[in-house]
Amino acid sequence: IQPMLGYQFVDYRAQLFLGAEYQGLDATMSGNLGKIDGLDQDCTYDVGVELNQWAYLIGFNKQIGKNYNITALYSKGETRDSYTLNFGYRF
């Protein structure tokens, strides 16, 4: 989920937006790695994750010519940052 608000610069065929991104992760991750060579036993893990589930988001979209556009997003959360770059073609 990424609720966003933005502004369109009509003369430049571009949009700038701010918003938030929901990063809903399970509170725990657990599993079994199977038998590990040298240990002769199954390795299991159980890791708890605590984080703020909402991250801030900023981005822009720019139309290039009639058919191309480029979109970039930056998301900053409590424990991680992410970048997304998209180059699109409309026909």
N, C-alpha and C positions, 0 to 999 in steps of 0.2 A: 504494500500500500504506500503510495507516494502522493499525499495531498500537496498541491502547489498553487501559488498565486504568482501572477506575472504581469509584465507590461510588454505591449507590442510596439515596436518602433516601425511604423508603416513605411516611412521613406527608405529605411535600410533593410526592409524585409527580414527583420530579426525579432526575437523574443528573449527576454531575460526573466528568469523566475527564481523564486525562493520557496522553500517548503520543508517538509520533513519526510523521513523514510522509516517505515516500521521494519525493524529487524527482529522478528519474532523467532527466537531460538529456543529449543527445548532446554529446560533447566539442567538436565543431566545427559551425558553421553556415556554409553557403556557398550561393551562388546567383547568379543573373544578373538584374539589373533591366531589361535590355533597352537599347534605344537611348534616350539622354537628349537632349532638345532642347538645342542649343547646343554639345554636346560631339562630336556625330557619331561616337560609338563606343559599344559595349556597355559597361555598368558591371557588373562582377562584384565580389563580396565573399567573404571567407573570415575568419571570426571564431572564435577559440578561446575556450572557456568552461571555467573551472576553479572548482568549488565543492564544498562538502561536500554530499553527496547526501541527507543526513538532516536534517530540521528538527524542532524541538520543537513539540508540539501540546498545547493545553489547550482544554477546551470543556465545555458543559453541554447538557442536554436537559430541558425542562420540559413536562409534560402540562398542558393548560389545558382543563378540562371533560372530557367524554367523548370528544370527537372531534378536538380540536386539540392540536398540540404545536409548540414552538419549539426550534430547535437552533442553537447558535452555536459556532463554532470559530475559534481564533486559532493560526496557525502562524508560528513565527519561525525562519528559516533564516539561513545565513551571509550571504547577499546580498539577501534579500528577506523581506518579511512578507506574510501573507495573512489575510484575514478571510472567513468564510463564515457567512451567516445563512439559515436555512431555516424557513419557516412551513408546517406540514403539516396535512392533514385526513385522518382515517381514517374509513371508513364500514363 
